[in-house]
Amino acid sequence: MAATVDTQPLLSKDRVEAGSVNIPIAQLPRTCAPSGNAAPADIAARIVDDLNKALTAQDHHAVSQLFVENGYWRDHLGLSWDYHTLKTPQKISDFLAAGIRLSHVEIDSSTAFRAPHFGPIDGIGEAKGLEFFIKFKNDVGFGQGVARVAEESSGQWKFFTFYTSLTELNGHAEHTRHRRPQGVGHGGDPNRKNWKERRAAESAFEEKEPQVFIIGAGQGGLAMAARLKMLRVETLVIDREDRIGDNWRRRYHQLVLHDPVWLDHLPYLPFPPTWPVFTPKDKLADFFESYAKLLELNVWTKTNLISSSWDDKAGQWTVTVERQFDDGSKKTCTYHPQHVILATGHSGKKDFPAVKGIDAFKGDRLCHSSEFPGADPESKGKKAVVIGCCNSGHDIAQDFYEKGYDVTIVQRSSTLVVSSKAILEVSTKGLYDEDAPPTEDADFYFFSFPAEVFKRLQTKATKVQNEIDANALEGLANAGFKVDMGPDDGGLFIKYFQRGGGYYIDVGASQLIIDGKIKVKQGQEITQIVPDGLEFADGSKLEAAEIVFATGYQNMHTEARAILGDSLADRVGSVWGFDQEGEMRSMWRPTGHPGFWYMGGNLLLCRYYSKLLALQIKAAVEGIKAKST
């Protein structure tokens, strides 16, 4: 998920997303070893009872005093219509002073995983305490969360972390399971349509207008369309590709997801138990196409946005699109949705730097990684250079080597490297694997950690992963390939969330680098492209018949400007990276422009945050948000 800012060197140095906060590592509670013989359920019941008394009294100070001094309340739409992480009792009290929307909390003991139990409250075991899931009510609906409680002094238990996330609006439950549609309208109407006819009419939007307009039919757009459909919000997705999934089909030949399957399920339709651990790109593309059909999502392919404008007074958009049909005919449509979602991917435009002499290159191919179709098996012995050392750069270099090329990878600064084996054995083990809890439970657990606590967890996990990868990391260093461990040694997840790129999940290329089969040019700027290769700042030169720039993409904000114009882009805040509270900036939450939302990220992020964004939009469409703000 590479992301870059508009102005940068040819290859980005290790950095955070522009303006992103480098969050600190959490400090653990002073006392963290449970004492006495009290049962977990009894301890949980007492502190939840104290919390409910304070909530009933609307006593924000009393609520805050139930937290340890360095405690956290992470909230996703339970306390406000935004995302917040409140640290320390004082900040919790100050925030709640304006009004406490939660009215009641109860313990969720429905499964052993959710029920109160002693164990680590930091995710790794340095801090021991009590952990349990909760359910809550607020003024607009219901939610779930996770509480972690520490024994601050003998018999005195307080919250270390408390997570609340809205899951349902009053009177607007998702139309699934007991609320699933009938699928047929029995009766004596001779003009009634069958399912195919009704489906065609629904997707054509000839007699109605979409309330929500989504640009992009990748995992973000499809997940959002599915969530909104279950909430009965009329939604239209457009995509310029010929088929759903073509943005994956067209990518380089050997591409597979580096995340394991258990991390990647989409809402309502998980991958079957026969699915491979790592999903090939074309298989994922076909799944996306099937997903849209099976969930009856309204997706128009071969469709381009012609114009868009926002009317502040009317509170709606005017969007005009041109749709091309299979027979070559075209149709122009204009709609007035209340909401527009940009779901074109984590990043913006491809970052193809303007390098001196690029037009003088006389080799066979010079392209960006997004345009690379795969190495030519008939080109054995040719020299290739890959510029950039994240996932795409490594995969493409490996592809070149396997096809018999003499390949060099250019690395200017450093790259975080972790093996897929280490991720499976450490990062996702027990939470996202074959024997893990249900995906919904795993998601709540994963996102219940405030960013600072999560960073502490990840620094410890990274050390364990490095032990597994010790030989490879040493071999890479000996080969002249520079590795890092992410911000403050926070590892893959922190570098991903904070920077948006700069890492490689090793699926084979590292050993090729160690063995010298993929050569490394490290630490030098490219000064210019010459007819037969590249020249560097140290005066050296690399010959190349093919050059691939795996230099990532510009910030998602640039895509908003390109697609929706300067007027919108100038009102929208910074995108991606941590804010001061450790929440992602502008993603899946208010952006600063009314009726405009960003949706993106890997499948895990899209699965989880699509529900929260759908609830925000449903609340706005139904007028709930205006009444409760």
N, C-alpha and C positions, 0 to 999 in steps of 0.2 A: 504494500500500500504506500508507494512512494509519493511524497508531496513536496513541492518546492515553492519558494517565493518567486516573485516576478523577476527580480534582479539578483543575480547570483553568479559565482564563478562557474566555469564549465562543469565541474563536478563538486557537489555540495560538500563542504566540510561537515564534520559531526556537529550538529546544531539542533536546537529545538525549533519547532514550528514558529514562524515569526510572531513574537509577542507572547508565546506560550510560557506559562509559569513552570519553573523547575521545582516541582513540589518537594518538600522535605520528607525524610523518613520518619514515620511515627515513633513516638516514645511510648513504651508500654506502661500499664498501670503500676503503681508502686508495689502493690501486693498482688500476687497472681497465683498463689498456691492454695487451693480450697482446703479449709479446715473443718473440723466437726463432722457430725454424722447426719446432717440434714439431707433429705432426699432432693434430687434436682427439681422434681415437680413442685415440691413445697417452697423451695427458694424462688423459683420462677413465679409461683402464685403470689407470694408476698410482694415482690417488686412490681408485678403487673397490677396488683390491687392498689398499691401506693400510687402508681402512675394514673390509674383510672380515677382515683379520688382527686388528684390534682387536675386532671382533664375536666372532670365534672365541675370543679370549682373555678375553672379557667385561670388557675394560678400558675402563671408562667415561671415564676421563681421556684415554686415547689417542684415543677417538672424538671427544671434545670438541675436542681440539687440531687436528683436521682442519677446523675452522671458523674463519673470520676473526673478529676480536674482536667485530664487530657482526653476526655471522652468525645465521641462524635455522634451526631445524628445526620445520617445521609437520607435525603428525602427526594423521591421522584413523584411529584404531583399529589402527595398526601397533605402537605402543608400549604402549598401554593400551586400556581399554574406554571411552575418552572422547576428546575433541578437545583438543589442546594446540598452542600455538606457543611454543617455547622459544627465548629470545633470549640470546645470548652463550655462549661455551664453558662458563662457570661454571654457568649454569642448565642447560645440556644435561648436563653432568657430574653435577650434583646429582640431576637427574631419573633419569638412567640408573643411578645408584648402587644403586637398589633392585632392579635387574635389567634386562638388555637382552633384549627379546623377539625382536628381529630376529636371524636367524642367517646370512643370506646376501643379498648384493645383487649384481645383475648389470646390465650396460648393455643397453638395448633399442635395437638398431639395425635394427629391422624395417622402418622407413620413413625417408625423408630427414627428415621432420619430427621423428621421435623420436631419430634418431641424433645422436651428438656433433657439434656445429658451433659455430664462433665466432659471436658476435653479442651483442646487448644482454642483460644479465642482470638488468636492472631493468624490462624491458618497453618501454623507450622509447629507449635508446641512450646515456644519460649514463654508464652503466657498461658496459664491454665485457669479455667473458670467454667462458666455455664453457658451453654448455647441452646437456642430454641427458635423455632419459627413462630410468627404471630399472625393474627388477622386483625384488621381494624375497620372501623367505620369513621367516615367524616361527613361533612355537610353535603357532598355530592355523590358519594358512592362507597365502595368497599375496596379494601386492599390487603396486601400481604407484606410480610417483611421478615427480618431475622434480627434477633437480639443476642448480644454477647455480654455477659455480666461477670464482673470481677469482684472478688472479696477484698474490699479496700482495707478493712481491718476485721478483726475477729467478729464474725456474724453480721458484718455490714457489707451488703452486696449492692453494687451500683453498675449502671450500664457503662461498658467501655465503648461498644458500637451499637447503634440502633438504626435499623434500616426500615423505611416505609415506602411502598410503591403502590400507586393506585392501579387496580385491575379491572374495575367495573363501575359504570355510572348507574345511578338509580334509574330504573325503568328502561335501561338501554343495554341489556345484556347481549352478548354475542349470540347470533342465531346458529348455534351448534348444538349437537346432542339432543337434549329434550326440546330445543327450540328449532330444530332443523326444519326446512321447508317440506311441504307435502309432496311437491313435484308434479301435482296434477290438480286440475280443477274439475271435479265431477259435476254434472248437471245437464240440463237440456238445451244449452246454448248451441245452436247449429253452427255458429261462427267462431266457436272457441278454437284457439290455436293449440297445436301440440308443443312439446318441449322445444323441438328444433326451431319452430317458428317464433316462439317466445324468446328464445335465446338470440336469434338473429335480430329481432326487433330491439332487444335490450342493448346489444353491442353496437347497433347502428346509431343510437342517440338521435333518431329522426323526430321523435315526438317529445323529447325531454332534453334537459341540459345536464351536464355533469356538475356536481357540486365541488368536486376535486379533480384537478388536472395534474397528472404526473408525467414528467419528462424523463424517459428512460425505463426500459423493461428488463433491467438486470435484477440481481437479487434484492436490491433496495426497492425498486419500483414494484416488483411483483409482491414482495412481502407487504408493502403498504397497501396495495390494491386488495390483497386478501383480507387484511385486517379491517379495512374500511367496508368491504363487502359484508363481512360478518356483522358489522354495526349498521348495515343498511344505509350507507352513504354512497350516493351515485358517483362513480369514479371512472375516469377515462385515462388510460395510459397510452402514450405515443412513443414510438421508437422509429428511428430512420432506417434501421436494418431491414433486410428482406424477410427475415424470420426471427422469432424470439430465440435468443441464444447465439446469434451470429457474432456478437461482440466477443464471445468466447471461441467460437469455431474458427475465427479468422486469426487467432493468436498463434504463437509459434508452435511448431509441430509437436514437441515433446512436453508441452505444458500440462501439469497436473496440479491440483490443489495441494498445498503443503500442510494445510490443517487437516486433522483426521476427521472422519465421517461423523463421529459423535458430536463434534463441535459445530457441524454444518447444517443440521436439519433446518428446514424452513417451517413456518407456522402451518399447522393443521395437516400437513402431509409429509411426515418424516421419510427419510430414505429407507428402503426395505432392508431387512436383515441380511440380504445377500450382497448388499452394496460394498464395493471395495473400500479399504481404509482411506486411500488417497484417490480422489475422484479425477479421472482424466477430463480434459477440457471439453471434448465433444460429447462425452457422456453427461456432463453437467449441463451443457447447452440443450441436449435433448430432454433432460429432466425439467429444465425451465419451461420449455415449450409444452410439455405434458402438464406441468403444474398449472399453467395458465388455462389450459383446456379443462382439466378436471375440476378446478375451482371456479370455472366460468367467469374468469376475469376479462374485462373489456380492454383489450389491447389492440391498438392499430399499429401495424408495422408499415414500412414504406411511407412514413408520415413525417413531415417536417413542420416545425413551428415557423410561421411566416411573420407574425407580429404579436406583440403583447403589450398591454398597458394596464395600469392599476388606477381605479377611481376611488380616491379617499372618501369622498362624500357617499357614494353608493356602497362602498365596502365590497367591491367585486372587481374581477379582472375582465378584460376583453382579450381573448386569444383567438387568433386565426391560424388554421393549419391547412396544409395541402396533403391530401391522402391519395396515394397511387394504388390502383387495383391490379390484380394479376393480369388482366387483359390490356394493361397499359393506359387505361383511362384514368383521369384525375378528378378529384372533387375538392373544392375549397369549402371549409366549414368555419363558422365563427360561434364561439360560445362565451358564456359569462360565469365562470366558476367563482366560488368564494375563496378557494385556496389553490395555490400552485405549489407543487413539490418538485424540487430539482433532485433527481435520482440518477445522475449520469455517472456515478462512481465516486470513489473516495477522493479523487484528485480532479484537476481540471485538464487543460490542454496538455498534450505531450510536450515535454520540455526538450526541444531540439535546438541546442544552442547555436548561435551564429558564430561559427569559427572561421577565421581567416583562411581563405583558399579552398573552401568547401566545394565551390563550383569547378575547381581545377582538377578534382579527383578523376582519374582515368580508369579506376578499377572496375570490377564487375558489379559491386553493389555498395551503396552507402545509405543507411536507413536508420530509423528509430526502432526500438525493440517492438513497439506496437505494430509495426509494419513487417516484421521479420517472419517469413513463412516457414522457415526451417532451412537448415544447411543442405547444400546440394550434394547428393551422394556421388555425383560424377566429378566432383572437384577435389579429389584426393590430392594432398600435397600443397594446395593453395594456402596462402597466408591470410589469416583473419585476425582482426582486432576487435575486442568487445570493450567498450568504454562504460564502466560502471559495474559495481560489485554487489548488488542486492540480488534478490531471487532471480529476476529475469536475466541479469548479466551472467550469473553462474549457469543457469539452465541453458542459455544460448551458447556459452563457451563449451559446455559439456556436449551439446549437440554438434558443434563444429568438430570437436575432437573425435567423437564417435563416427563422424563421416569422413575422417582422414585428413582434416585440415591441420596446419601448423598454426595454433591459436595462442594469442596472448590476451590476457585480461588486464585492463588499466585501472589501477586503484590509486586515487589521489590521497585520501585520508585513511580512514579505518572502517571496518565492517564488523558488526556483531555476528558471530557464527555459532549456531547451535544445531546439533544433529536432530533429525526427526525422531531417532531412538530416544534421545534424552528428553525430548518433549513428551513422548508417549509414556516414559517411565517416571517422569517427575511432574511436569506442568499440568498435564491433563489427567493423570492417573487418579482414579477414585472419584472423579467428578465428571469427566467426559471420556468414558471408555465402555467396554462391553458390559461391565458389571456395575456401572454407575447408577445413581438415582435417576428418576424420570427427568427428562430434559428441562422441564419447567422448574423443578426443584433445584437442579444444578445451576440454572441461570440465576434464580433468586440468590442462591448462595454465593455465586461468583460476583454478582454485582452488589452484594450487600457490603462488601469491604470498601470503606472510604479510600480514596486514592493514596493517602499517606500510609495507611496500614497495608494496603495492597503492595505498595512499593517495598515496604519492609519485608513482606512475605516473599516478594520476587527476588530481593537481594539474596535471601537464603536459598531459594530454589535455584538461582543461577549458580551458586557455589556448588551445589550438588550436581547440576547438569555439567558444570565444567570438569568435575571429577570423572564423569562418564566420558566426556569428550577430551580428556587430558592429552592423549596421544595425538589426536588430530590438531588440537590447538597448538601444541608444541611443533608439530610438523609444519603447520601453516607459517608460524613465526620463522622457522628455519628456511622456509621457501621464500621469505621476503614479503609475505602477505600479512598486513597489519590488522590485528583484531582488537575489538573493544568489548566491554560488558554492558554498554548502555549507560544512560545518565545515572551517576552515583552507583554504578554496578548493579542497576536495577533489572538488567536483562531484557529479554525479547519484548515482553508485554509493555514494559514501561517505555522502551524506545519506540515501539509501535504507537502507543497512545500519545506520547509527548512529542515525538519528532515526525512520525508518519512514515518512516522508512529507515534505511541504513542497516539492514540485516539480511542474513541468508540462513534459511533453514536447510541444512545440508542433506541432500539426497544423492550424493555421489561426487560432486565436483571438487569438494575439498581434497579428497584423496588424489584426484588427478593433478591438483595444484601441488600437493606434497610430493608426488612422484615426478614432478617436472613435465608432465604431459600437457598441462595448461601452464604456460609461462605467465609471469607476473611483471608488470611495470608499475612500480609503486612510488608515490610521493612527488610526482612531477606534473606540472600543468602542461596542457597541450597548447602550443603556440600557433600552430597552423596545420592545415591539411595540405599535403603536396600531391602531385599526380599519382604517386605510387605508394602513399602511406601517410604517416603523421610525424611531425617534429615536436620536440618537447623543450621546456625551458632550460634544461641542462645541456641542450645541444644534440641530444641523441635523436635517433630516428627509428621508427618501426615501419617496415614494409608491409603492405596489405593489399590484397585483391578485394577483400570485403571488410567493411567497417560498420559495426552496429553500435549505435548510441543507446545504451540501456541507462539513460540518465533521468528516468522517471517522468513526473508530470508536474505541472504548475499547480498552485493552490486551487481548491474547488471554487474559490471566489472568482477566479478568472473565467471559469466556465459560466458562472451566473452572469457575469458582465457580457460575455460573448453571446449568450443565448437570449437573455432577458433585458440587456441594455444597461447603460450607465446610470439611469435614474434609480433603478432597483439596487444595483451594486453599491452605489454611494450611500444607501441607507442601511445596508446590511453590515453587521459586525464581522470581526475576524472569525475564521472558520478553522476547526480542528485545534488541537493542542489544549492544554489545561488552562482553566481560569484560576482565579485566586483561591477558590474553594476546592479545586481538584475535579471539576466537572468539565466535560468537553464544550468548547465554545461554539455556539450557534447550531450545533448538530442536534437534530431531533427535538428541538426546543425553539422558543421564540428567537427570531433572527434579528429583530430590529426593524423589519418591514412587515406590515400587517398582511396576513394571508399568504406569506411566503415561507417555505420550509426547506431545509436541507435534509436529505436522506442518503446515507451511504455507509460504507464500512464493509468488513467481511461478513460472512453469513451469520456468525454469532451475533454481531452487533445489529445487523438488520433484523434478525429474528426477535431479539429482545426489545430494541427501541421502537420497532414498528408498532408494537402494542401501545406504548406510551404516547407516541405521536398520533396514532389513530384516536386515542381517547381525548387528546387535546383538540383535535379537529372536530370530532363528534360533539364535544362540549360547546365548541364555538358555533357549529351548525344549528344545534338545538337551543342556543341561547343560555345554556347552563353556565358557561364561563363568564358571561357578562353579569349574570345575577349573583355569582359567588365571589367575584373579584373584589 
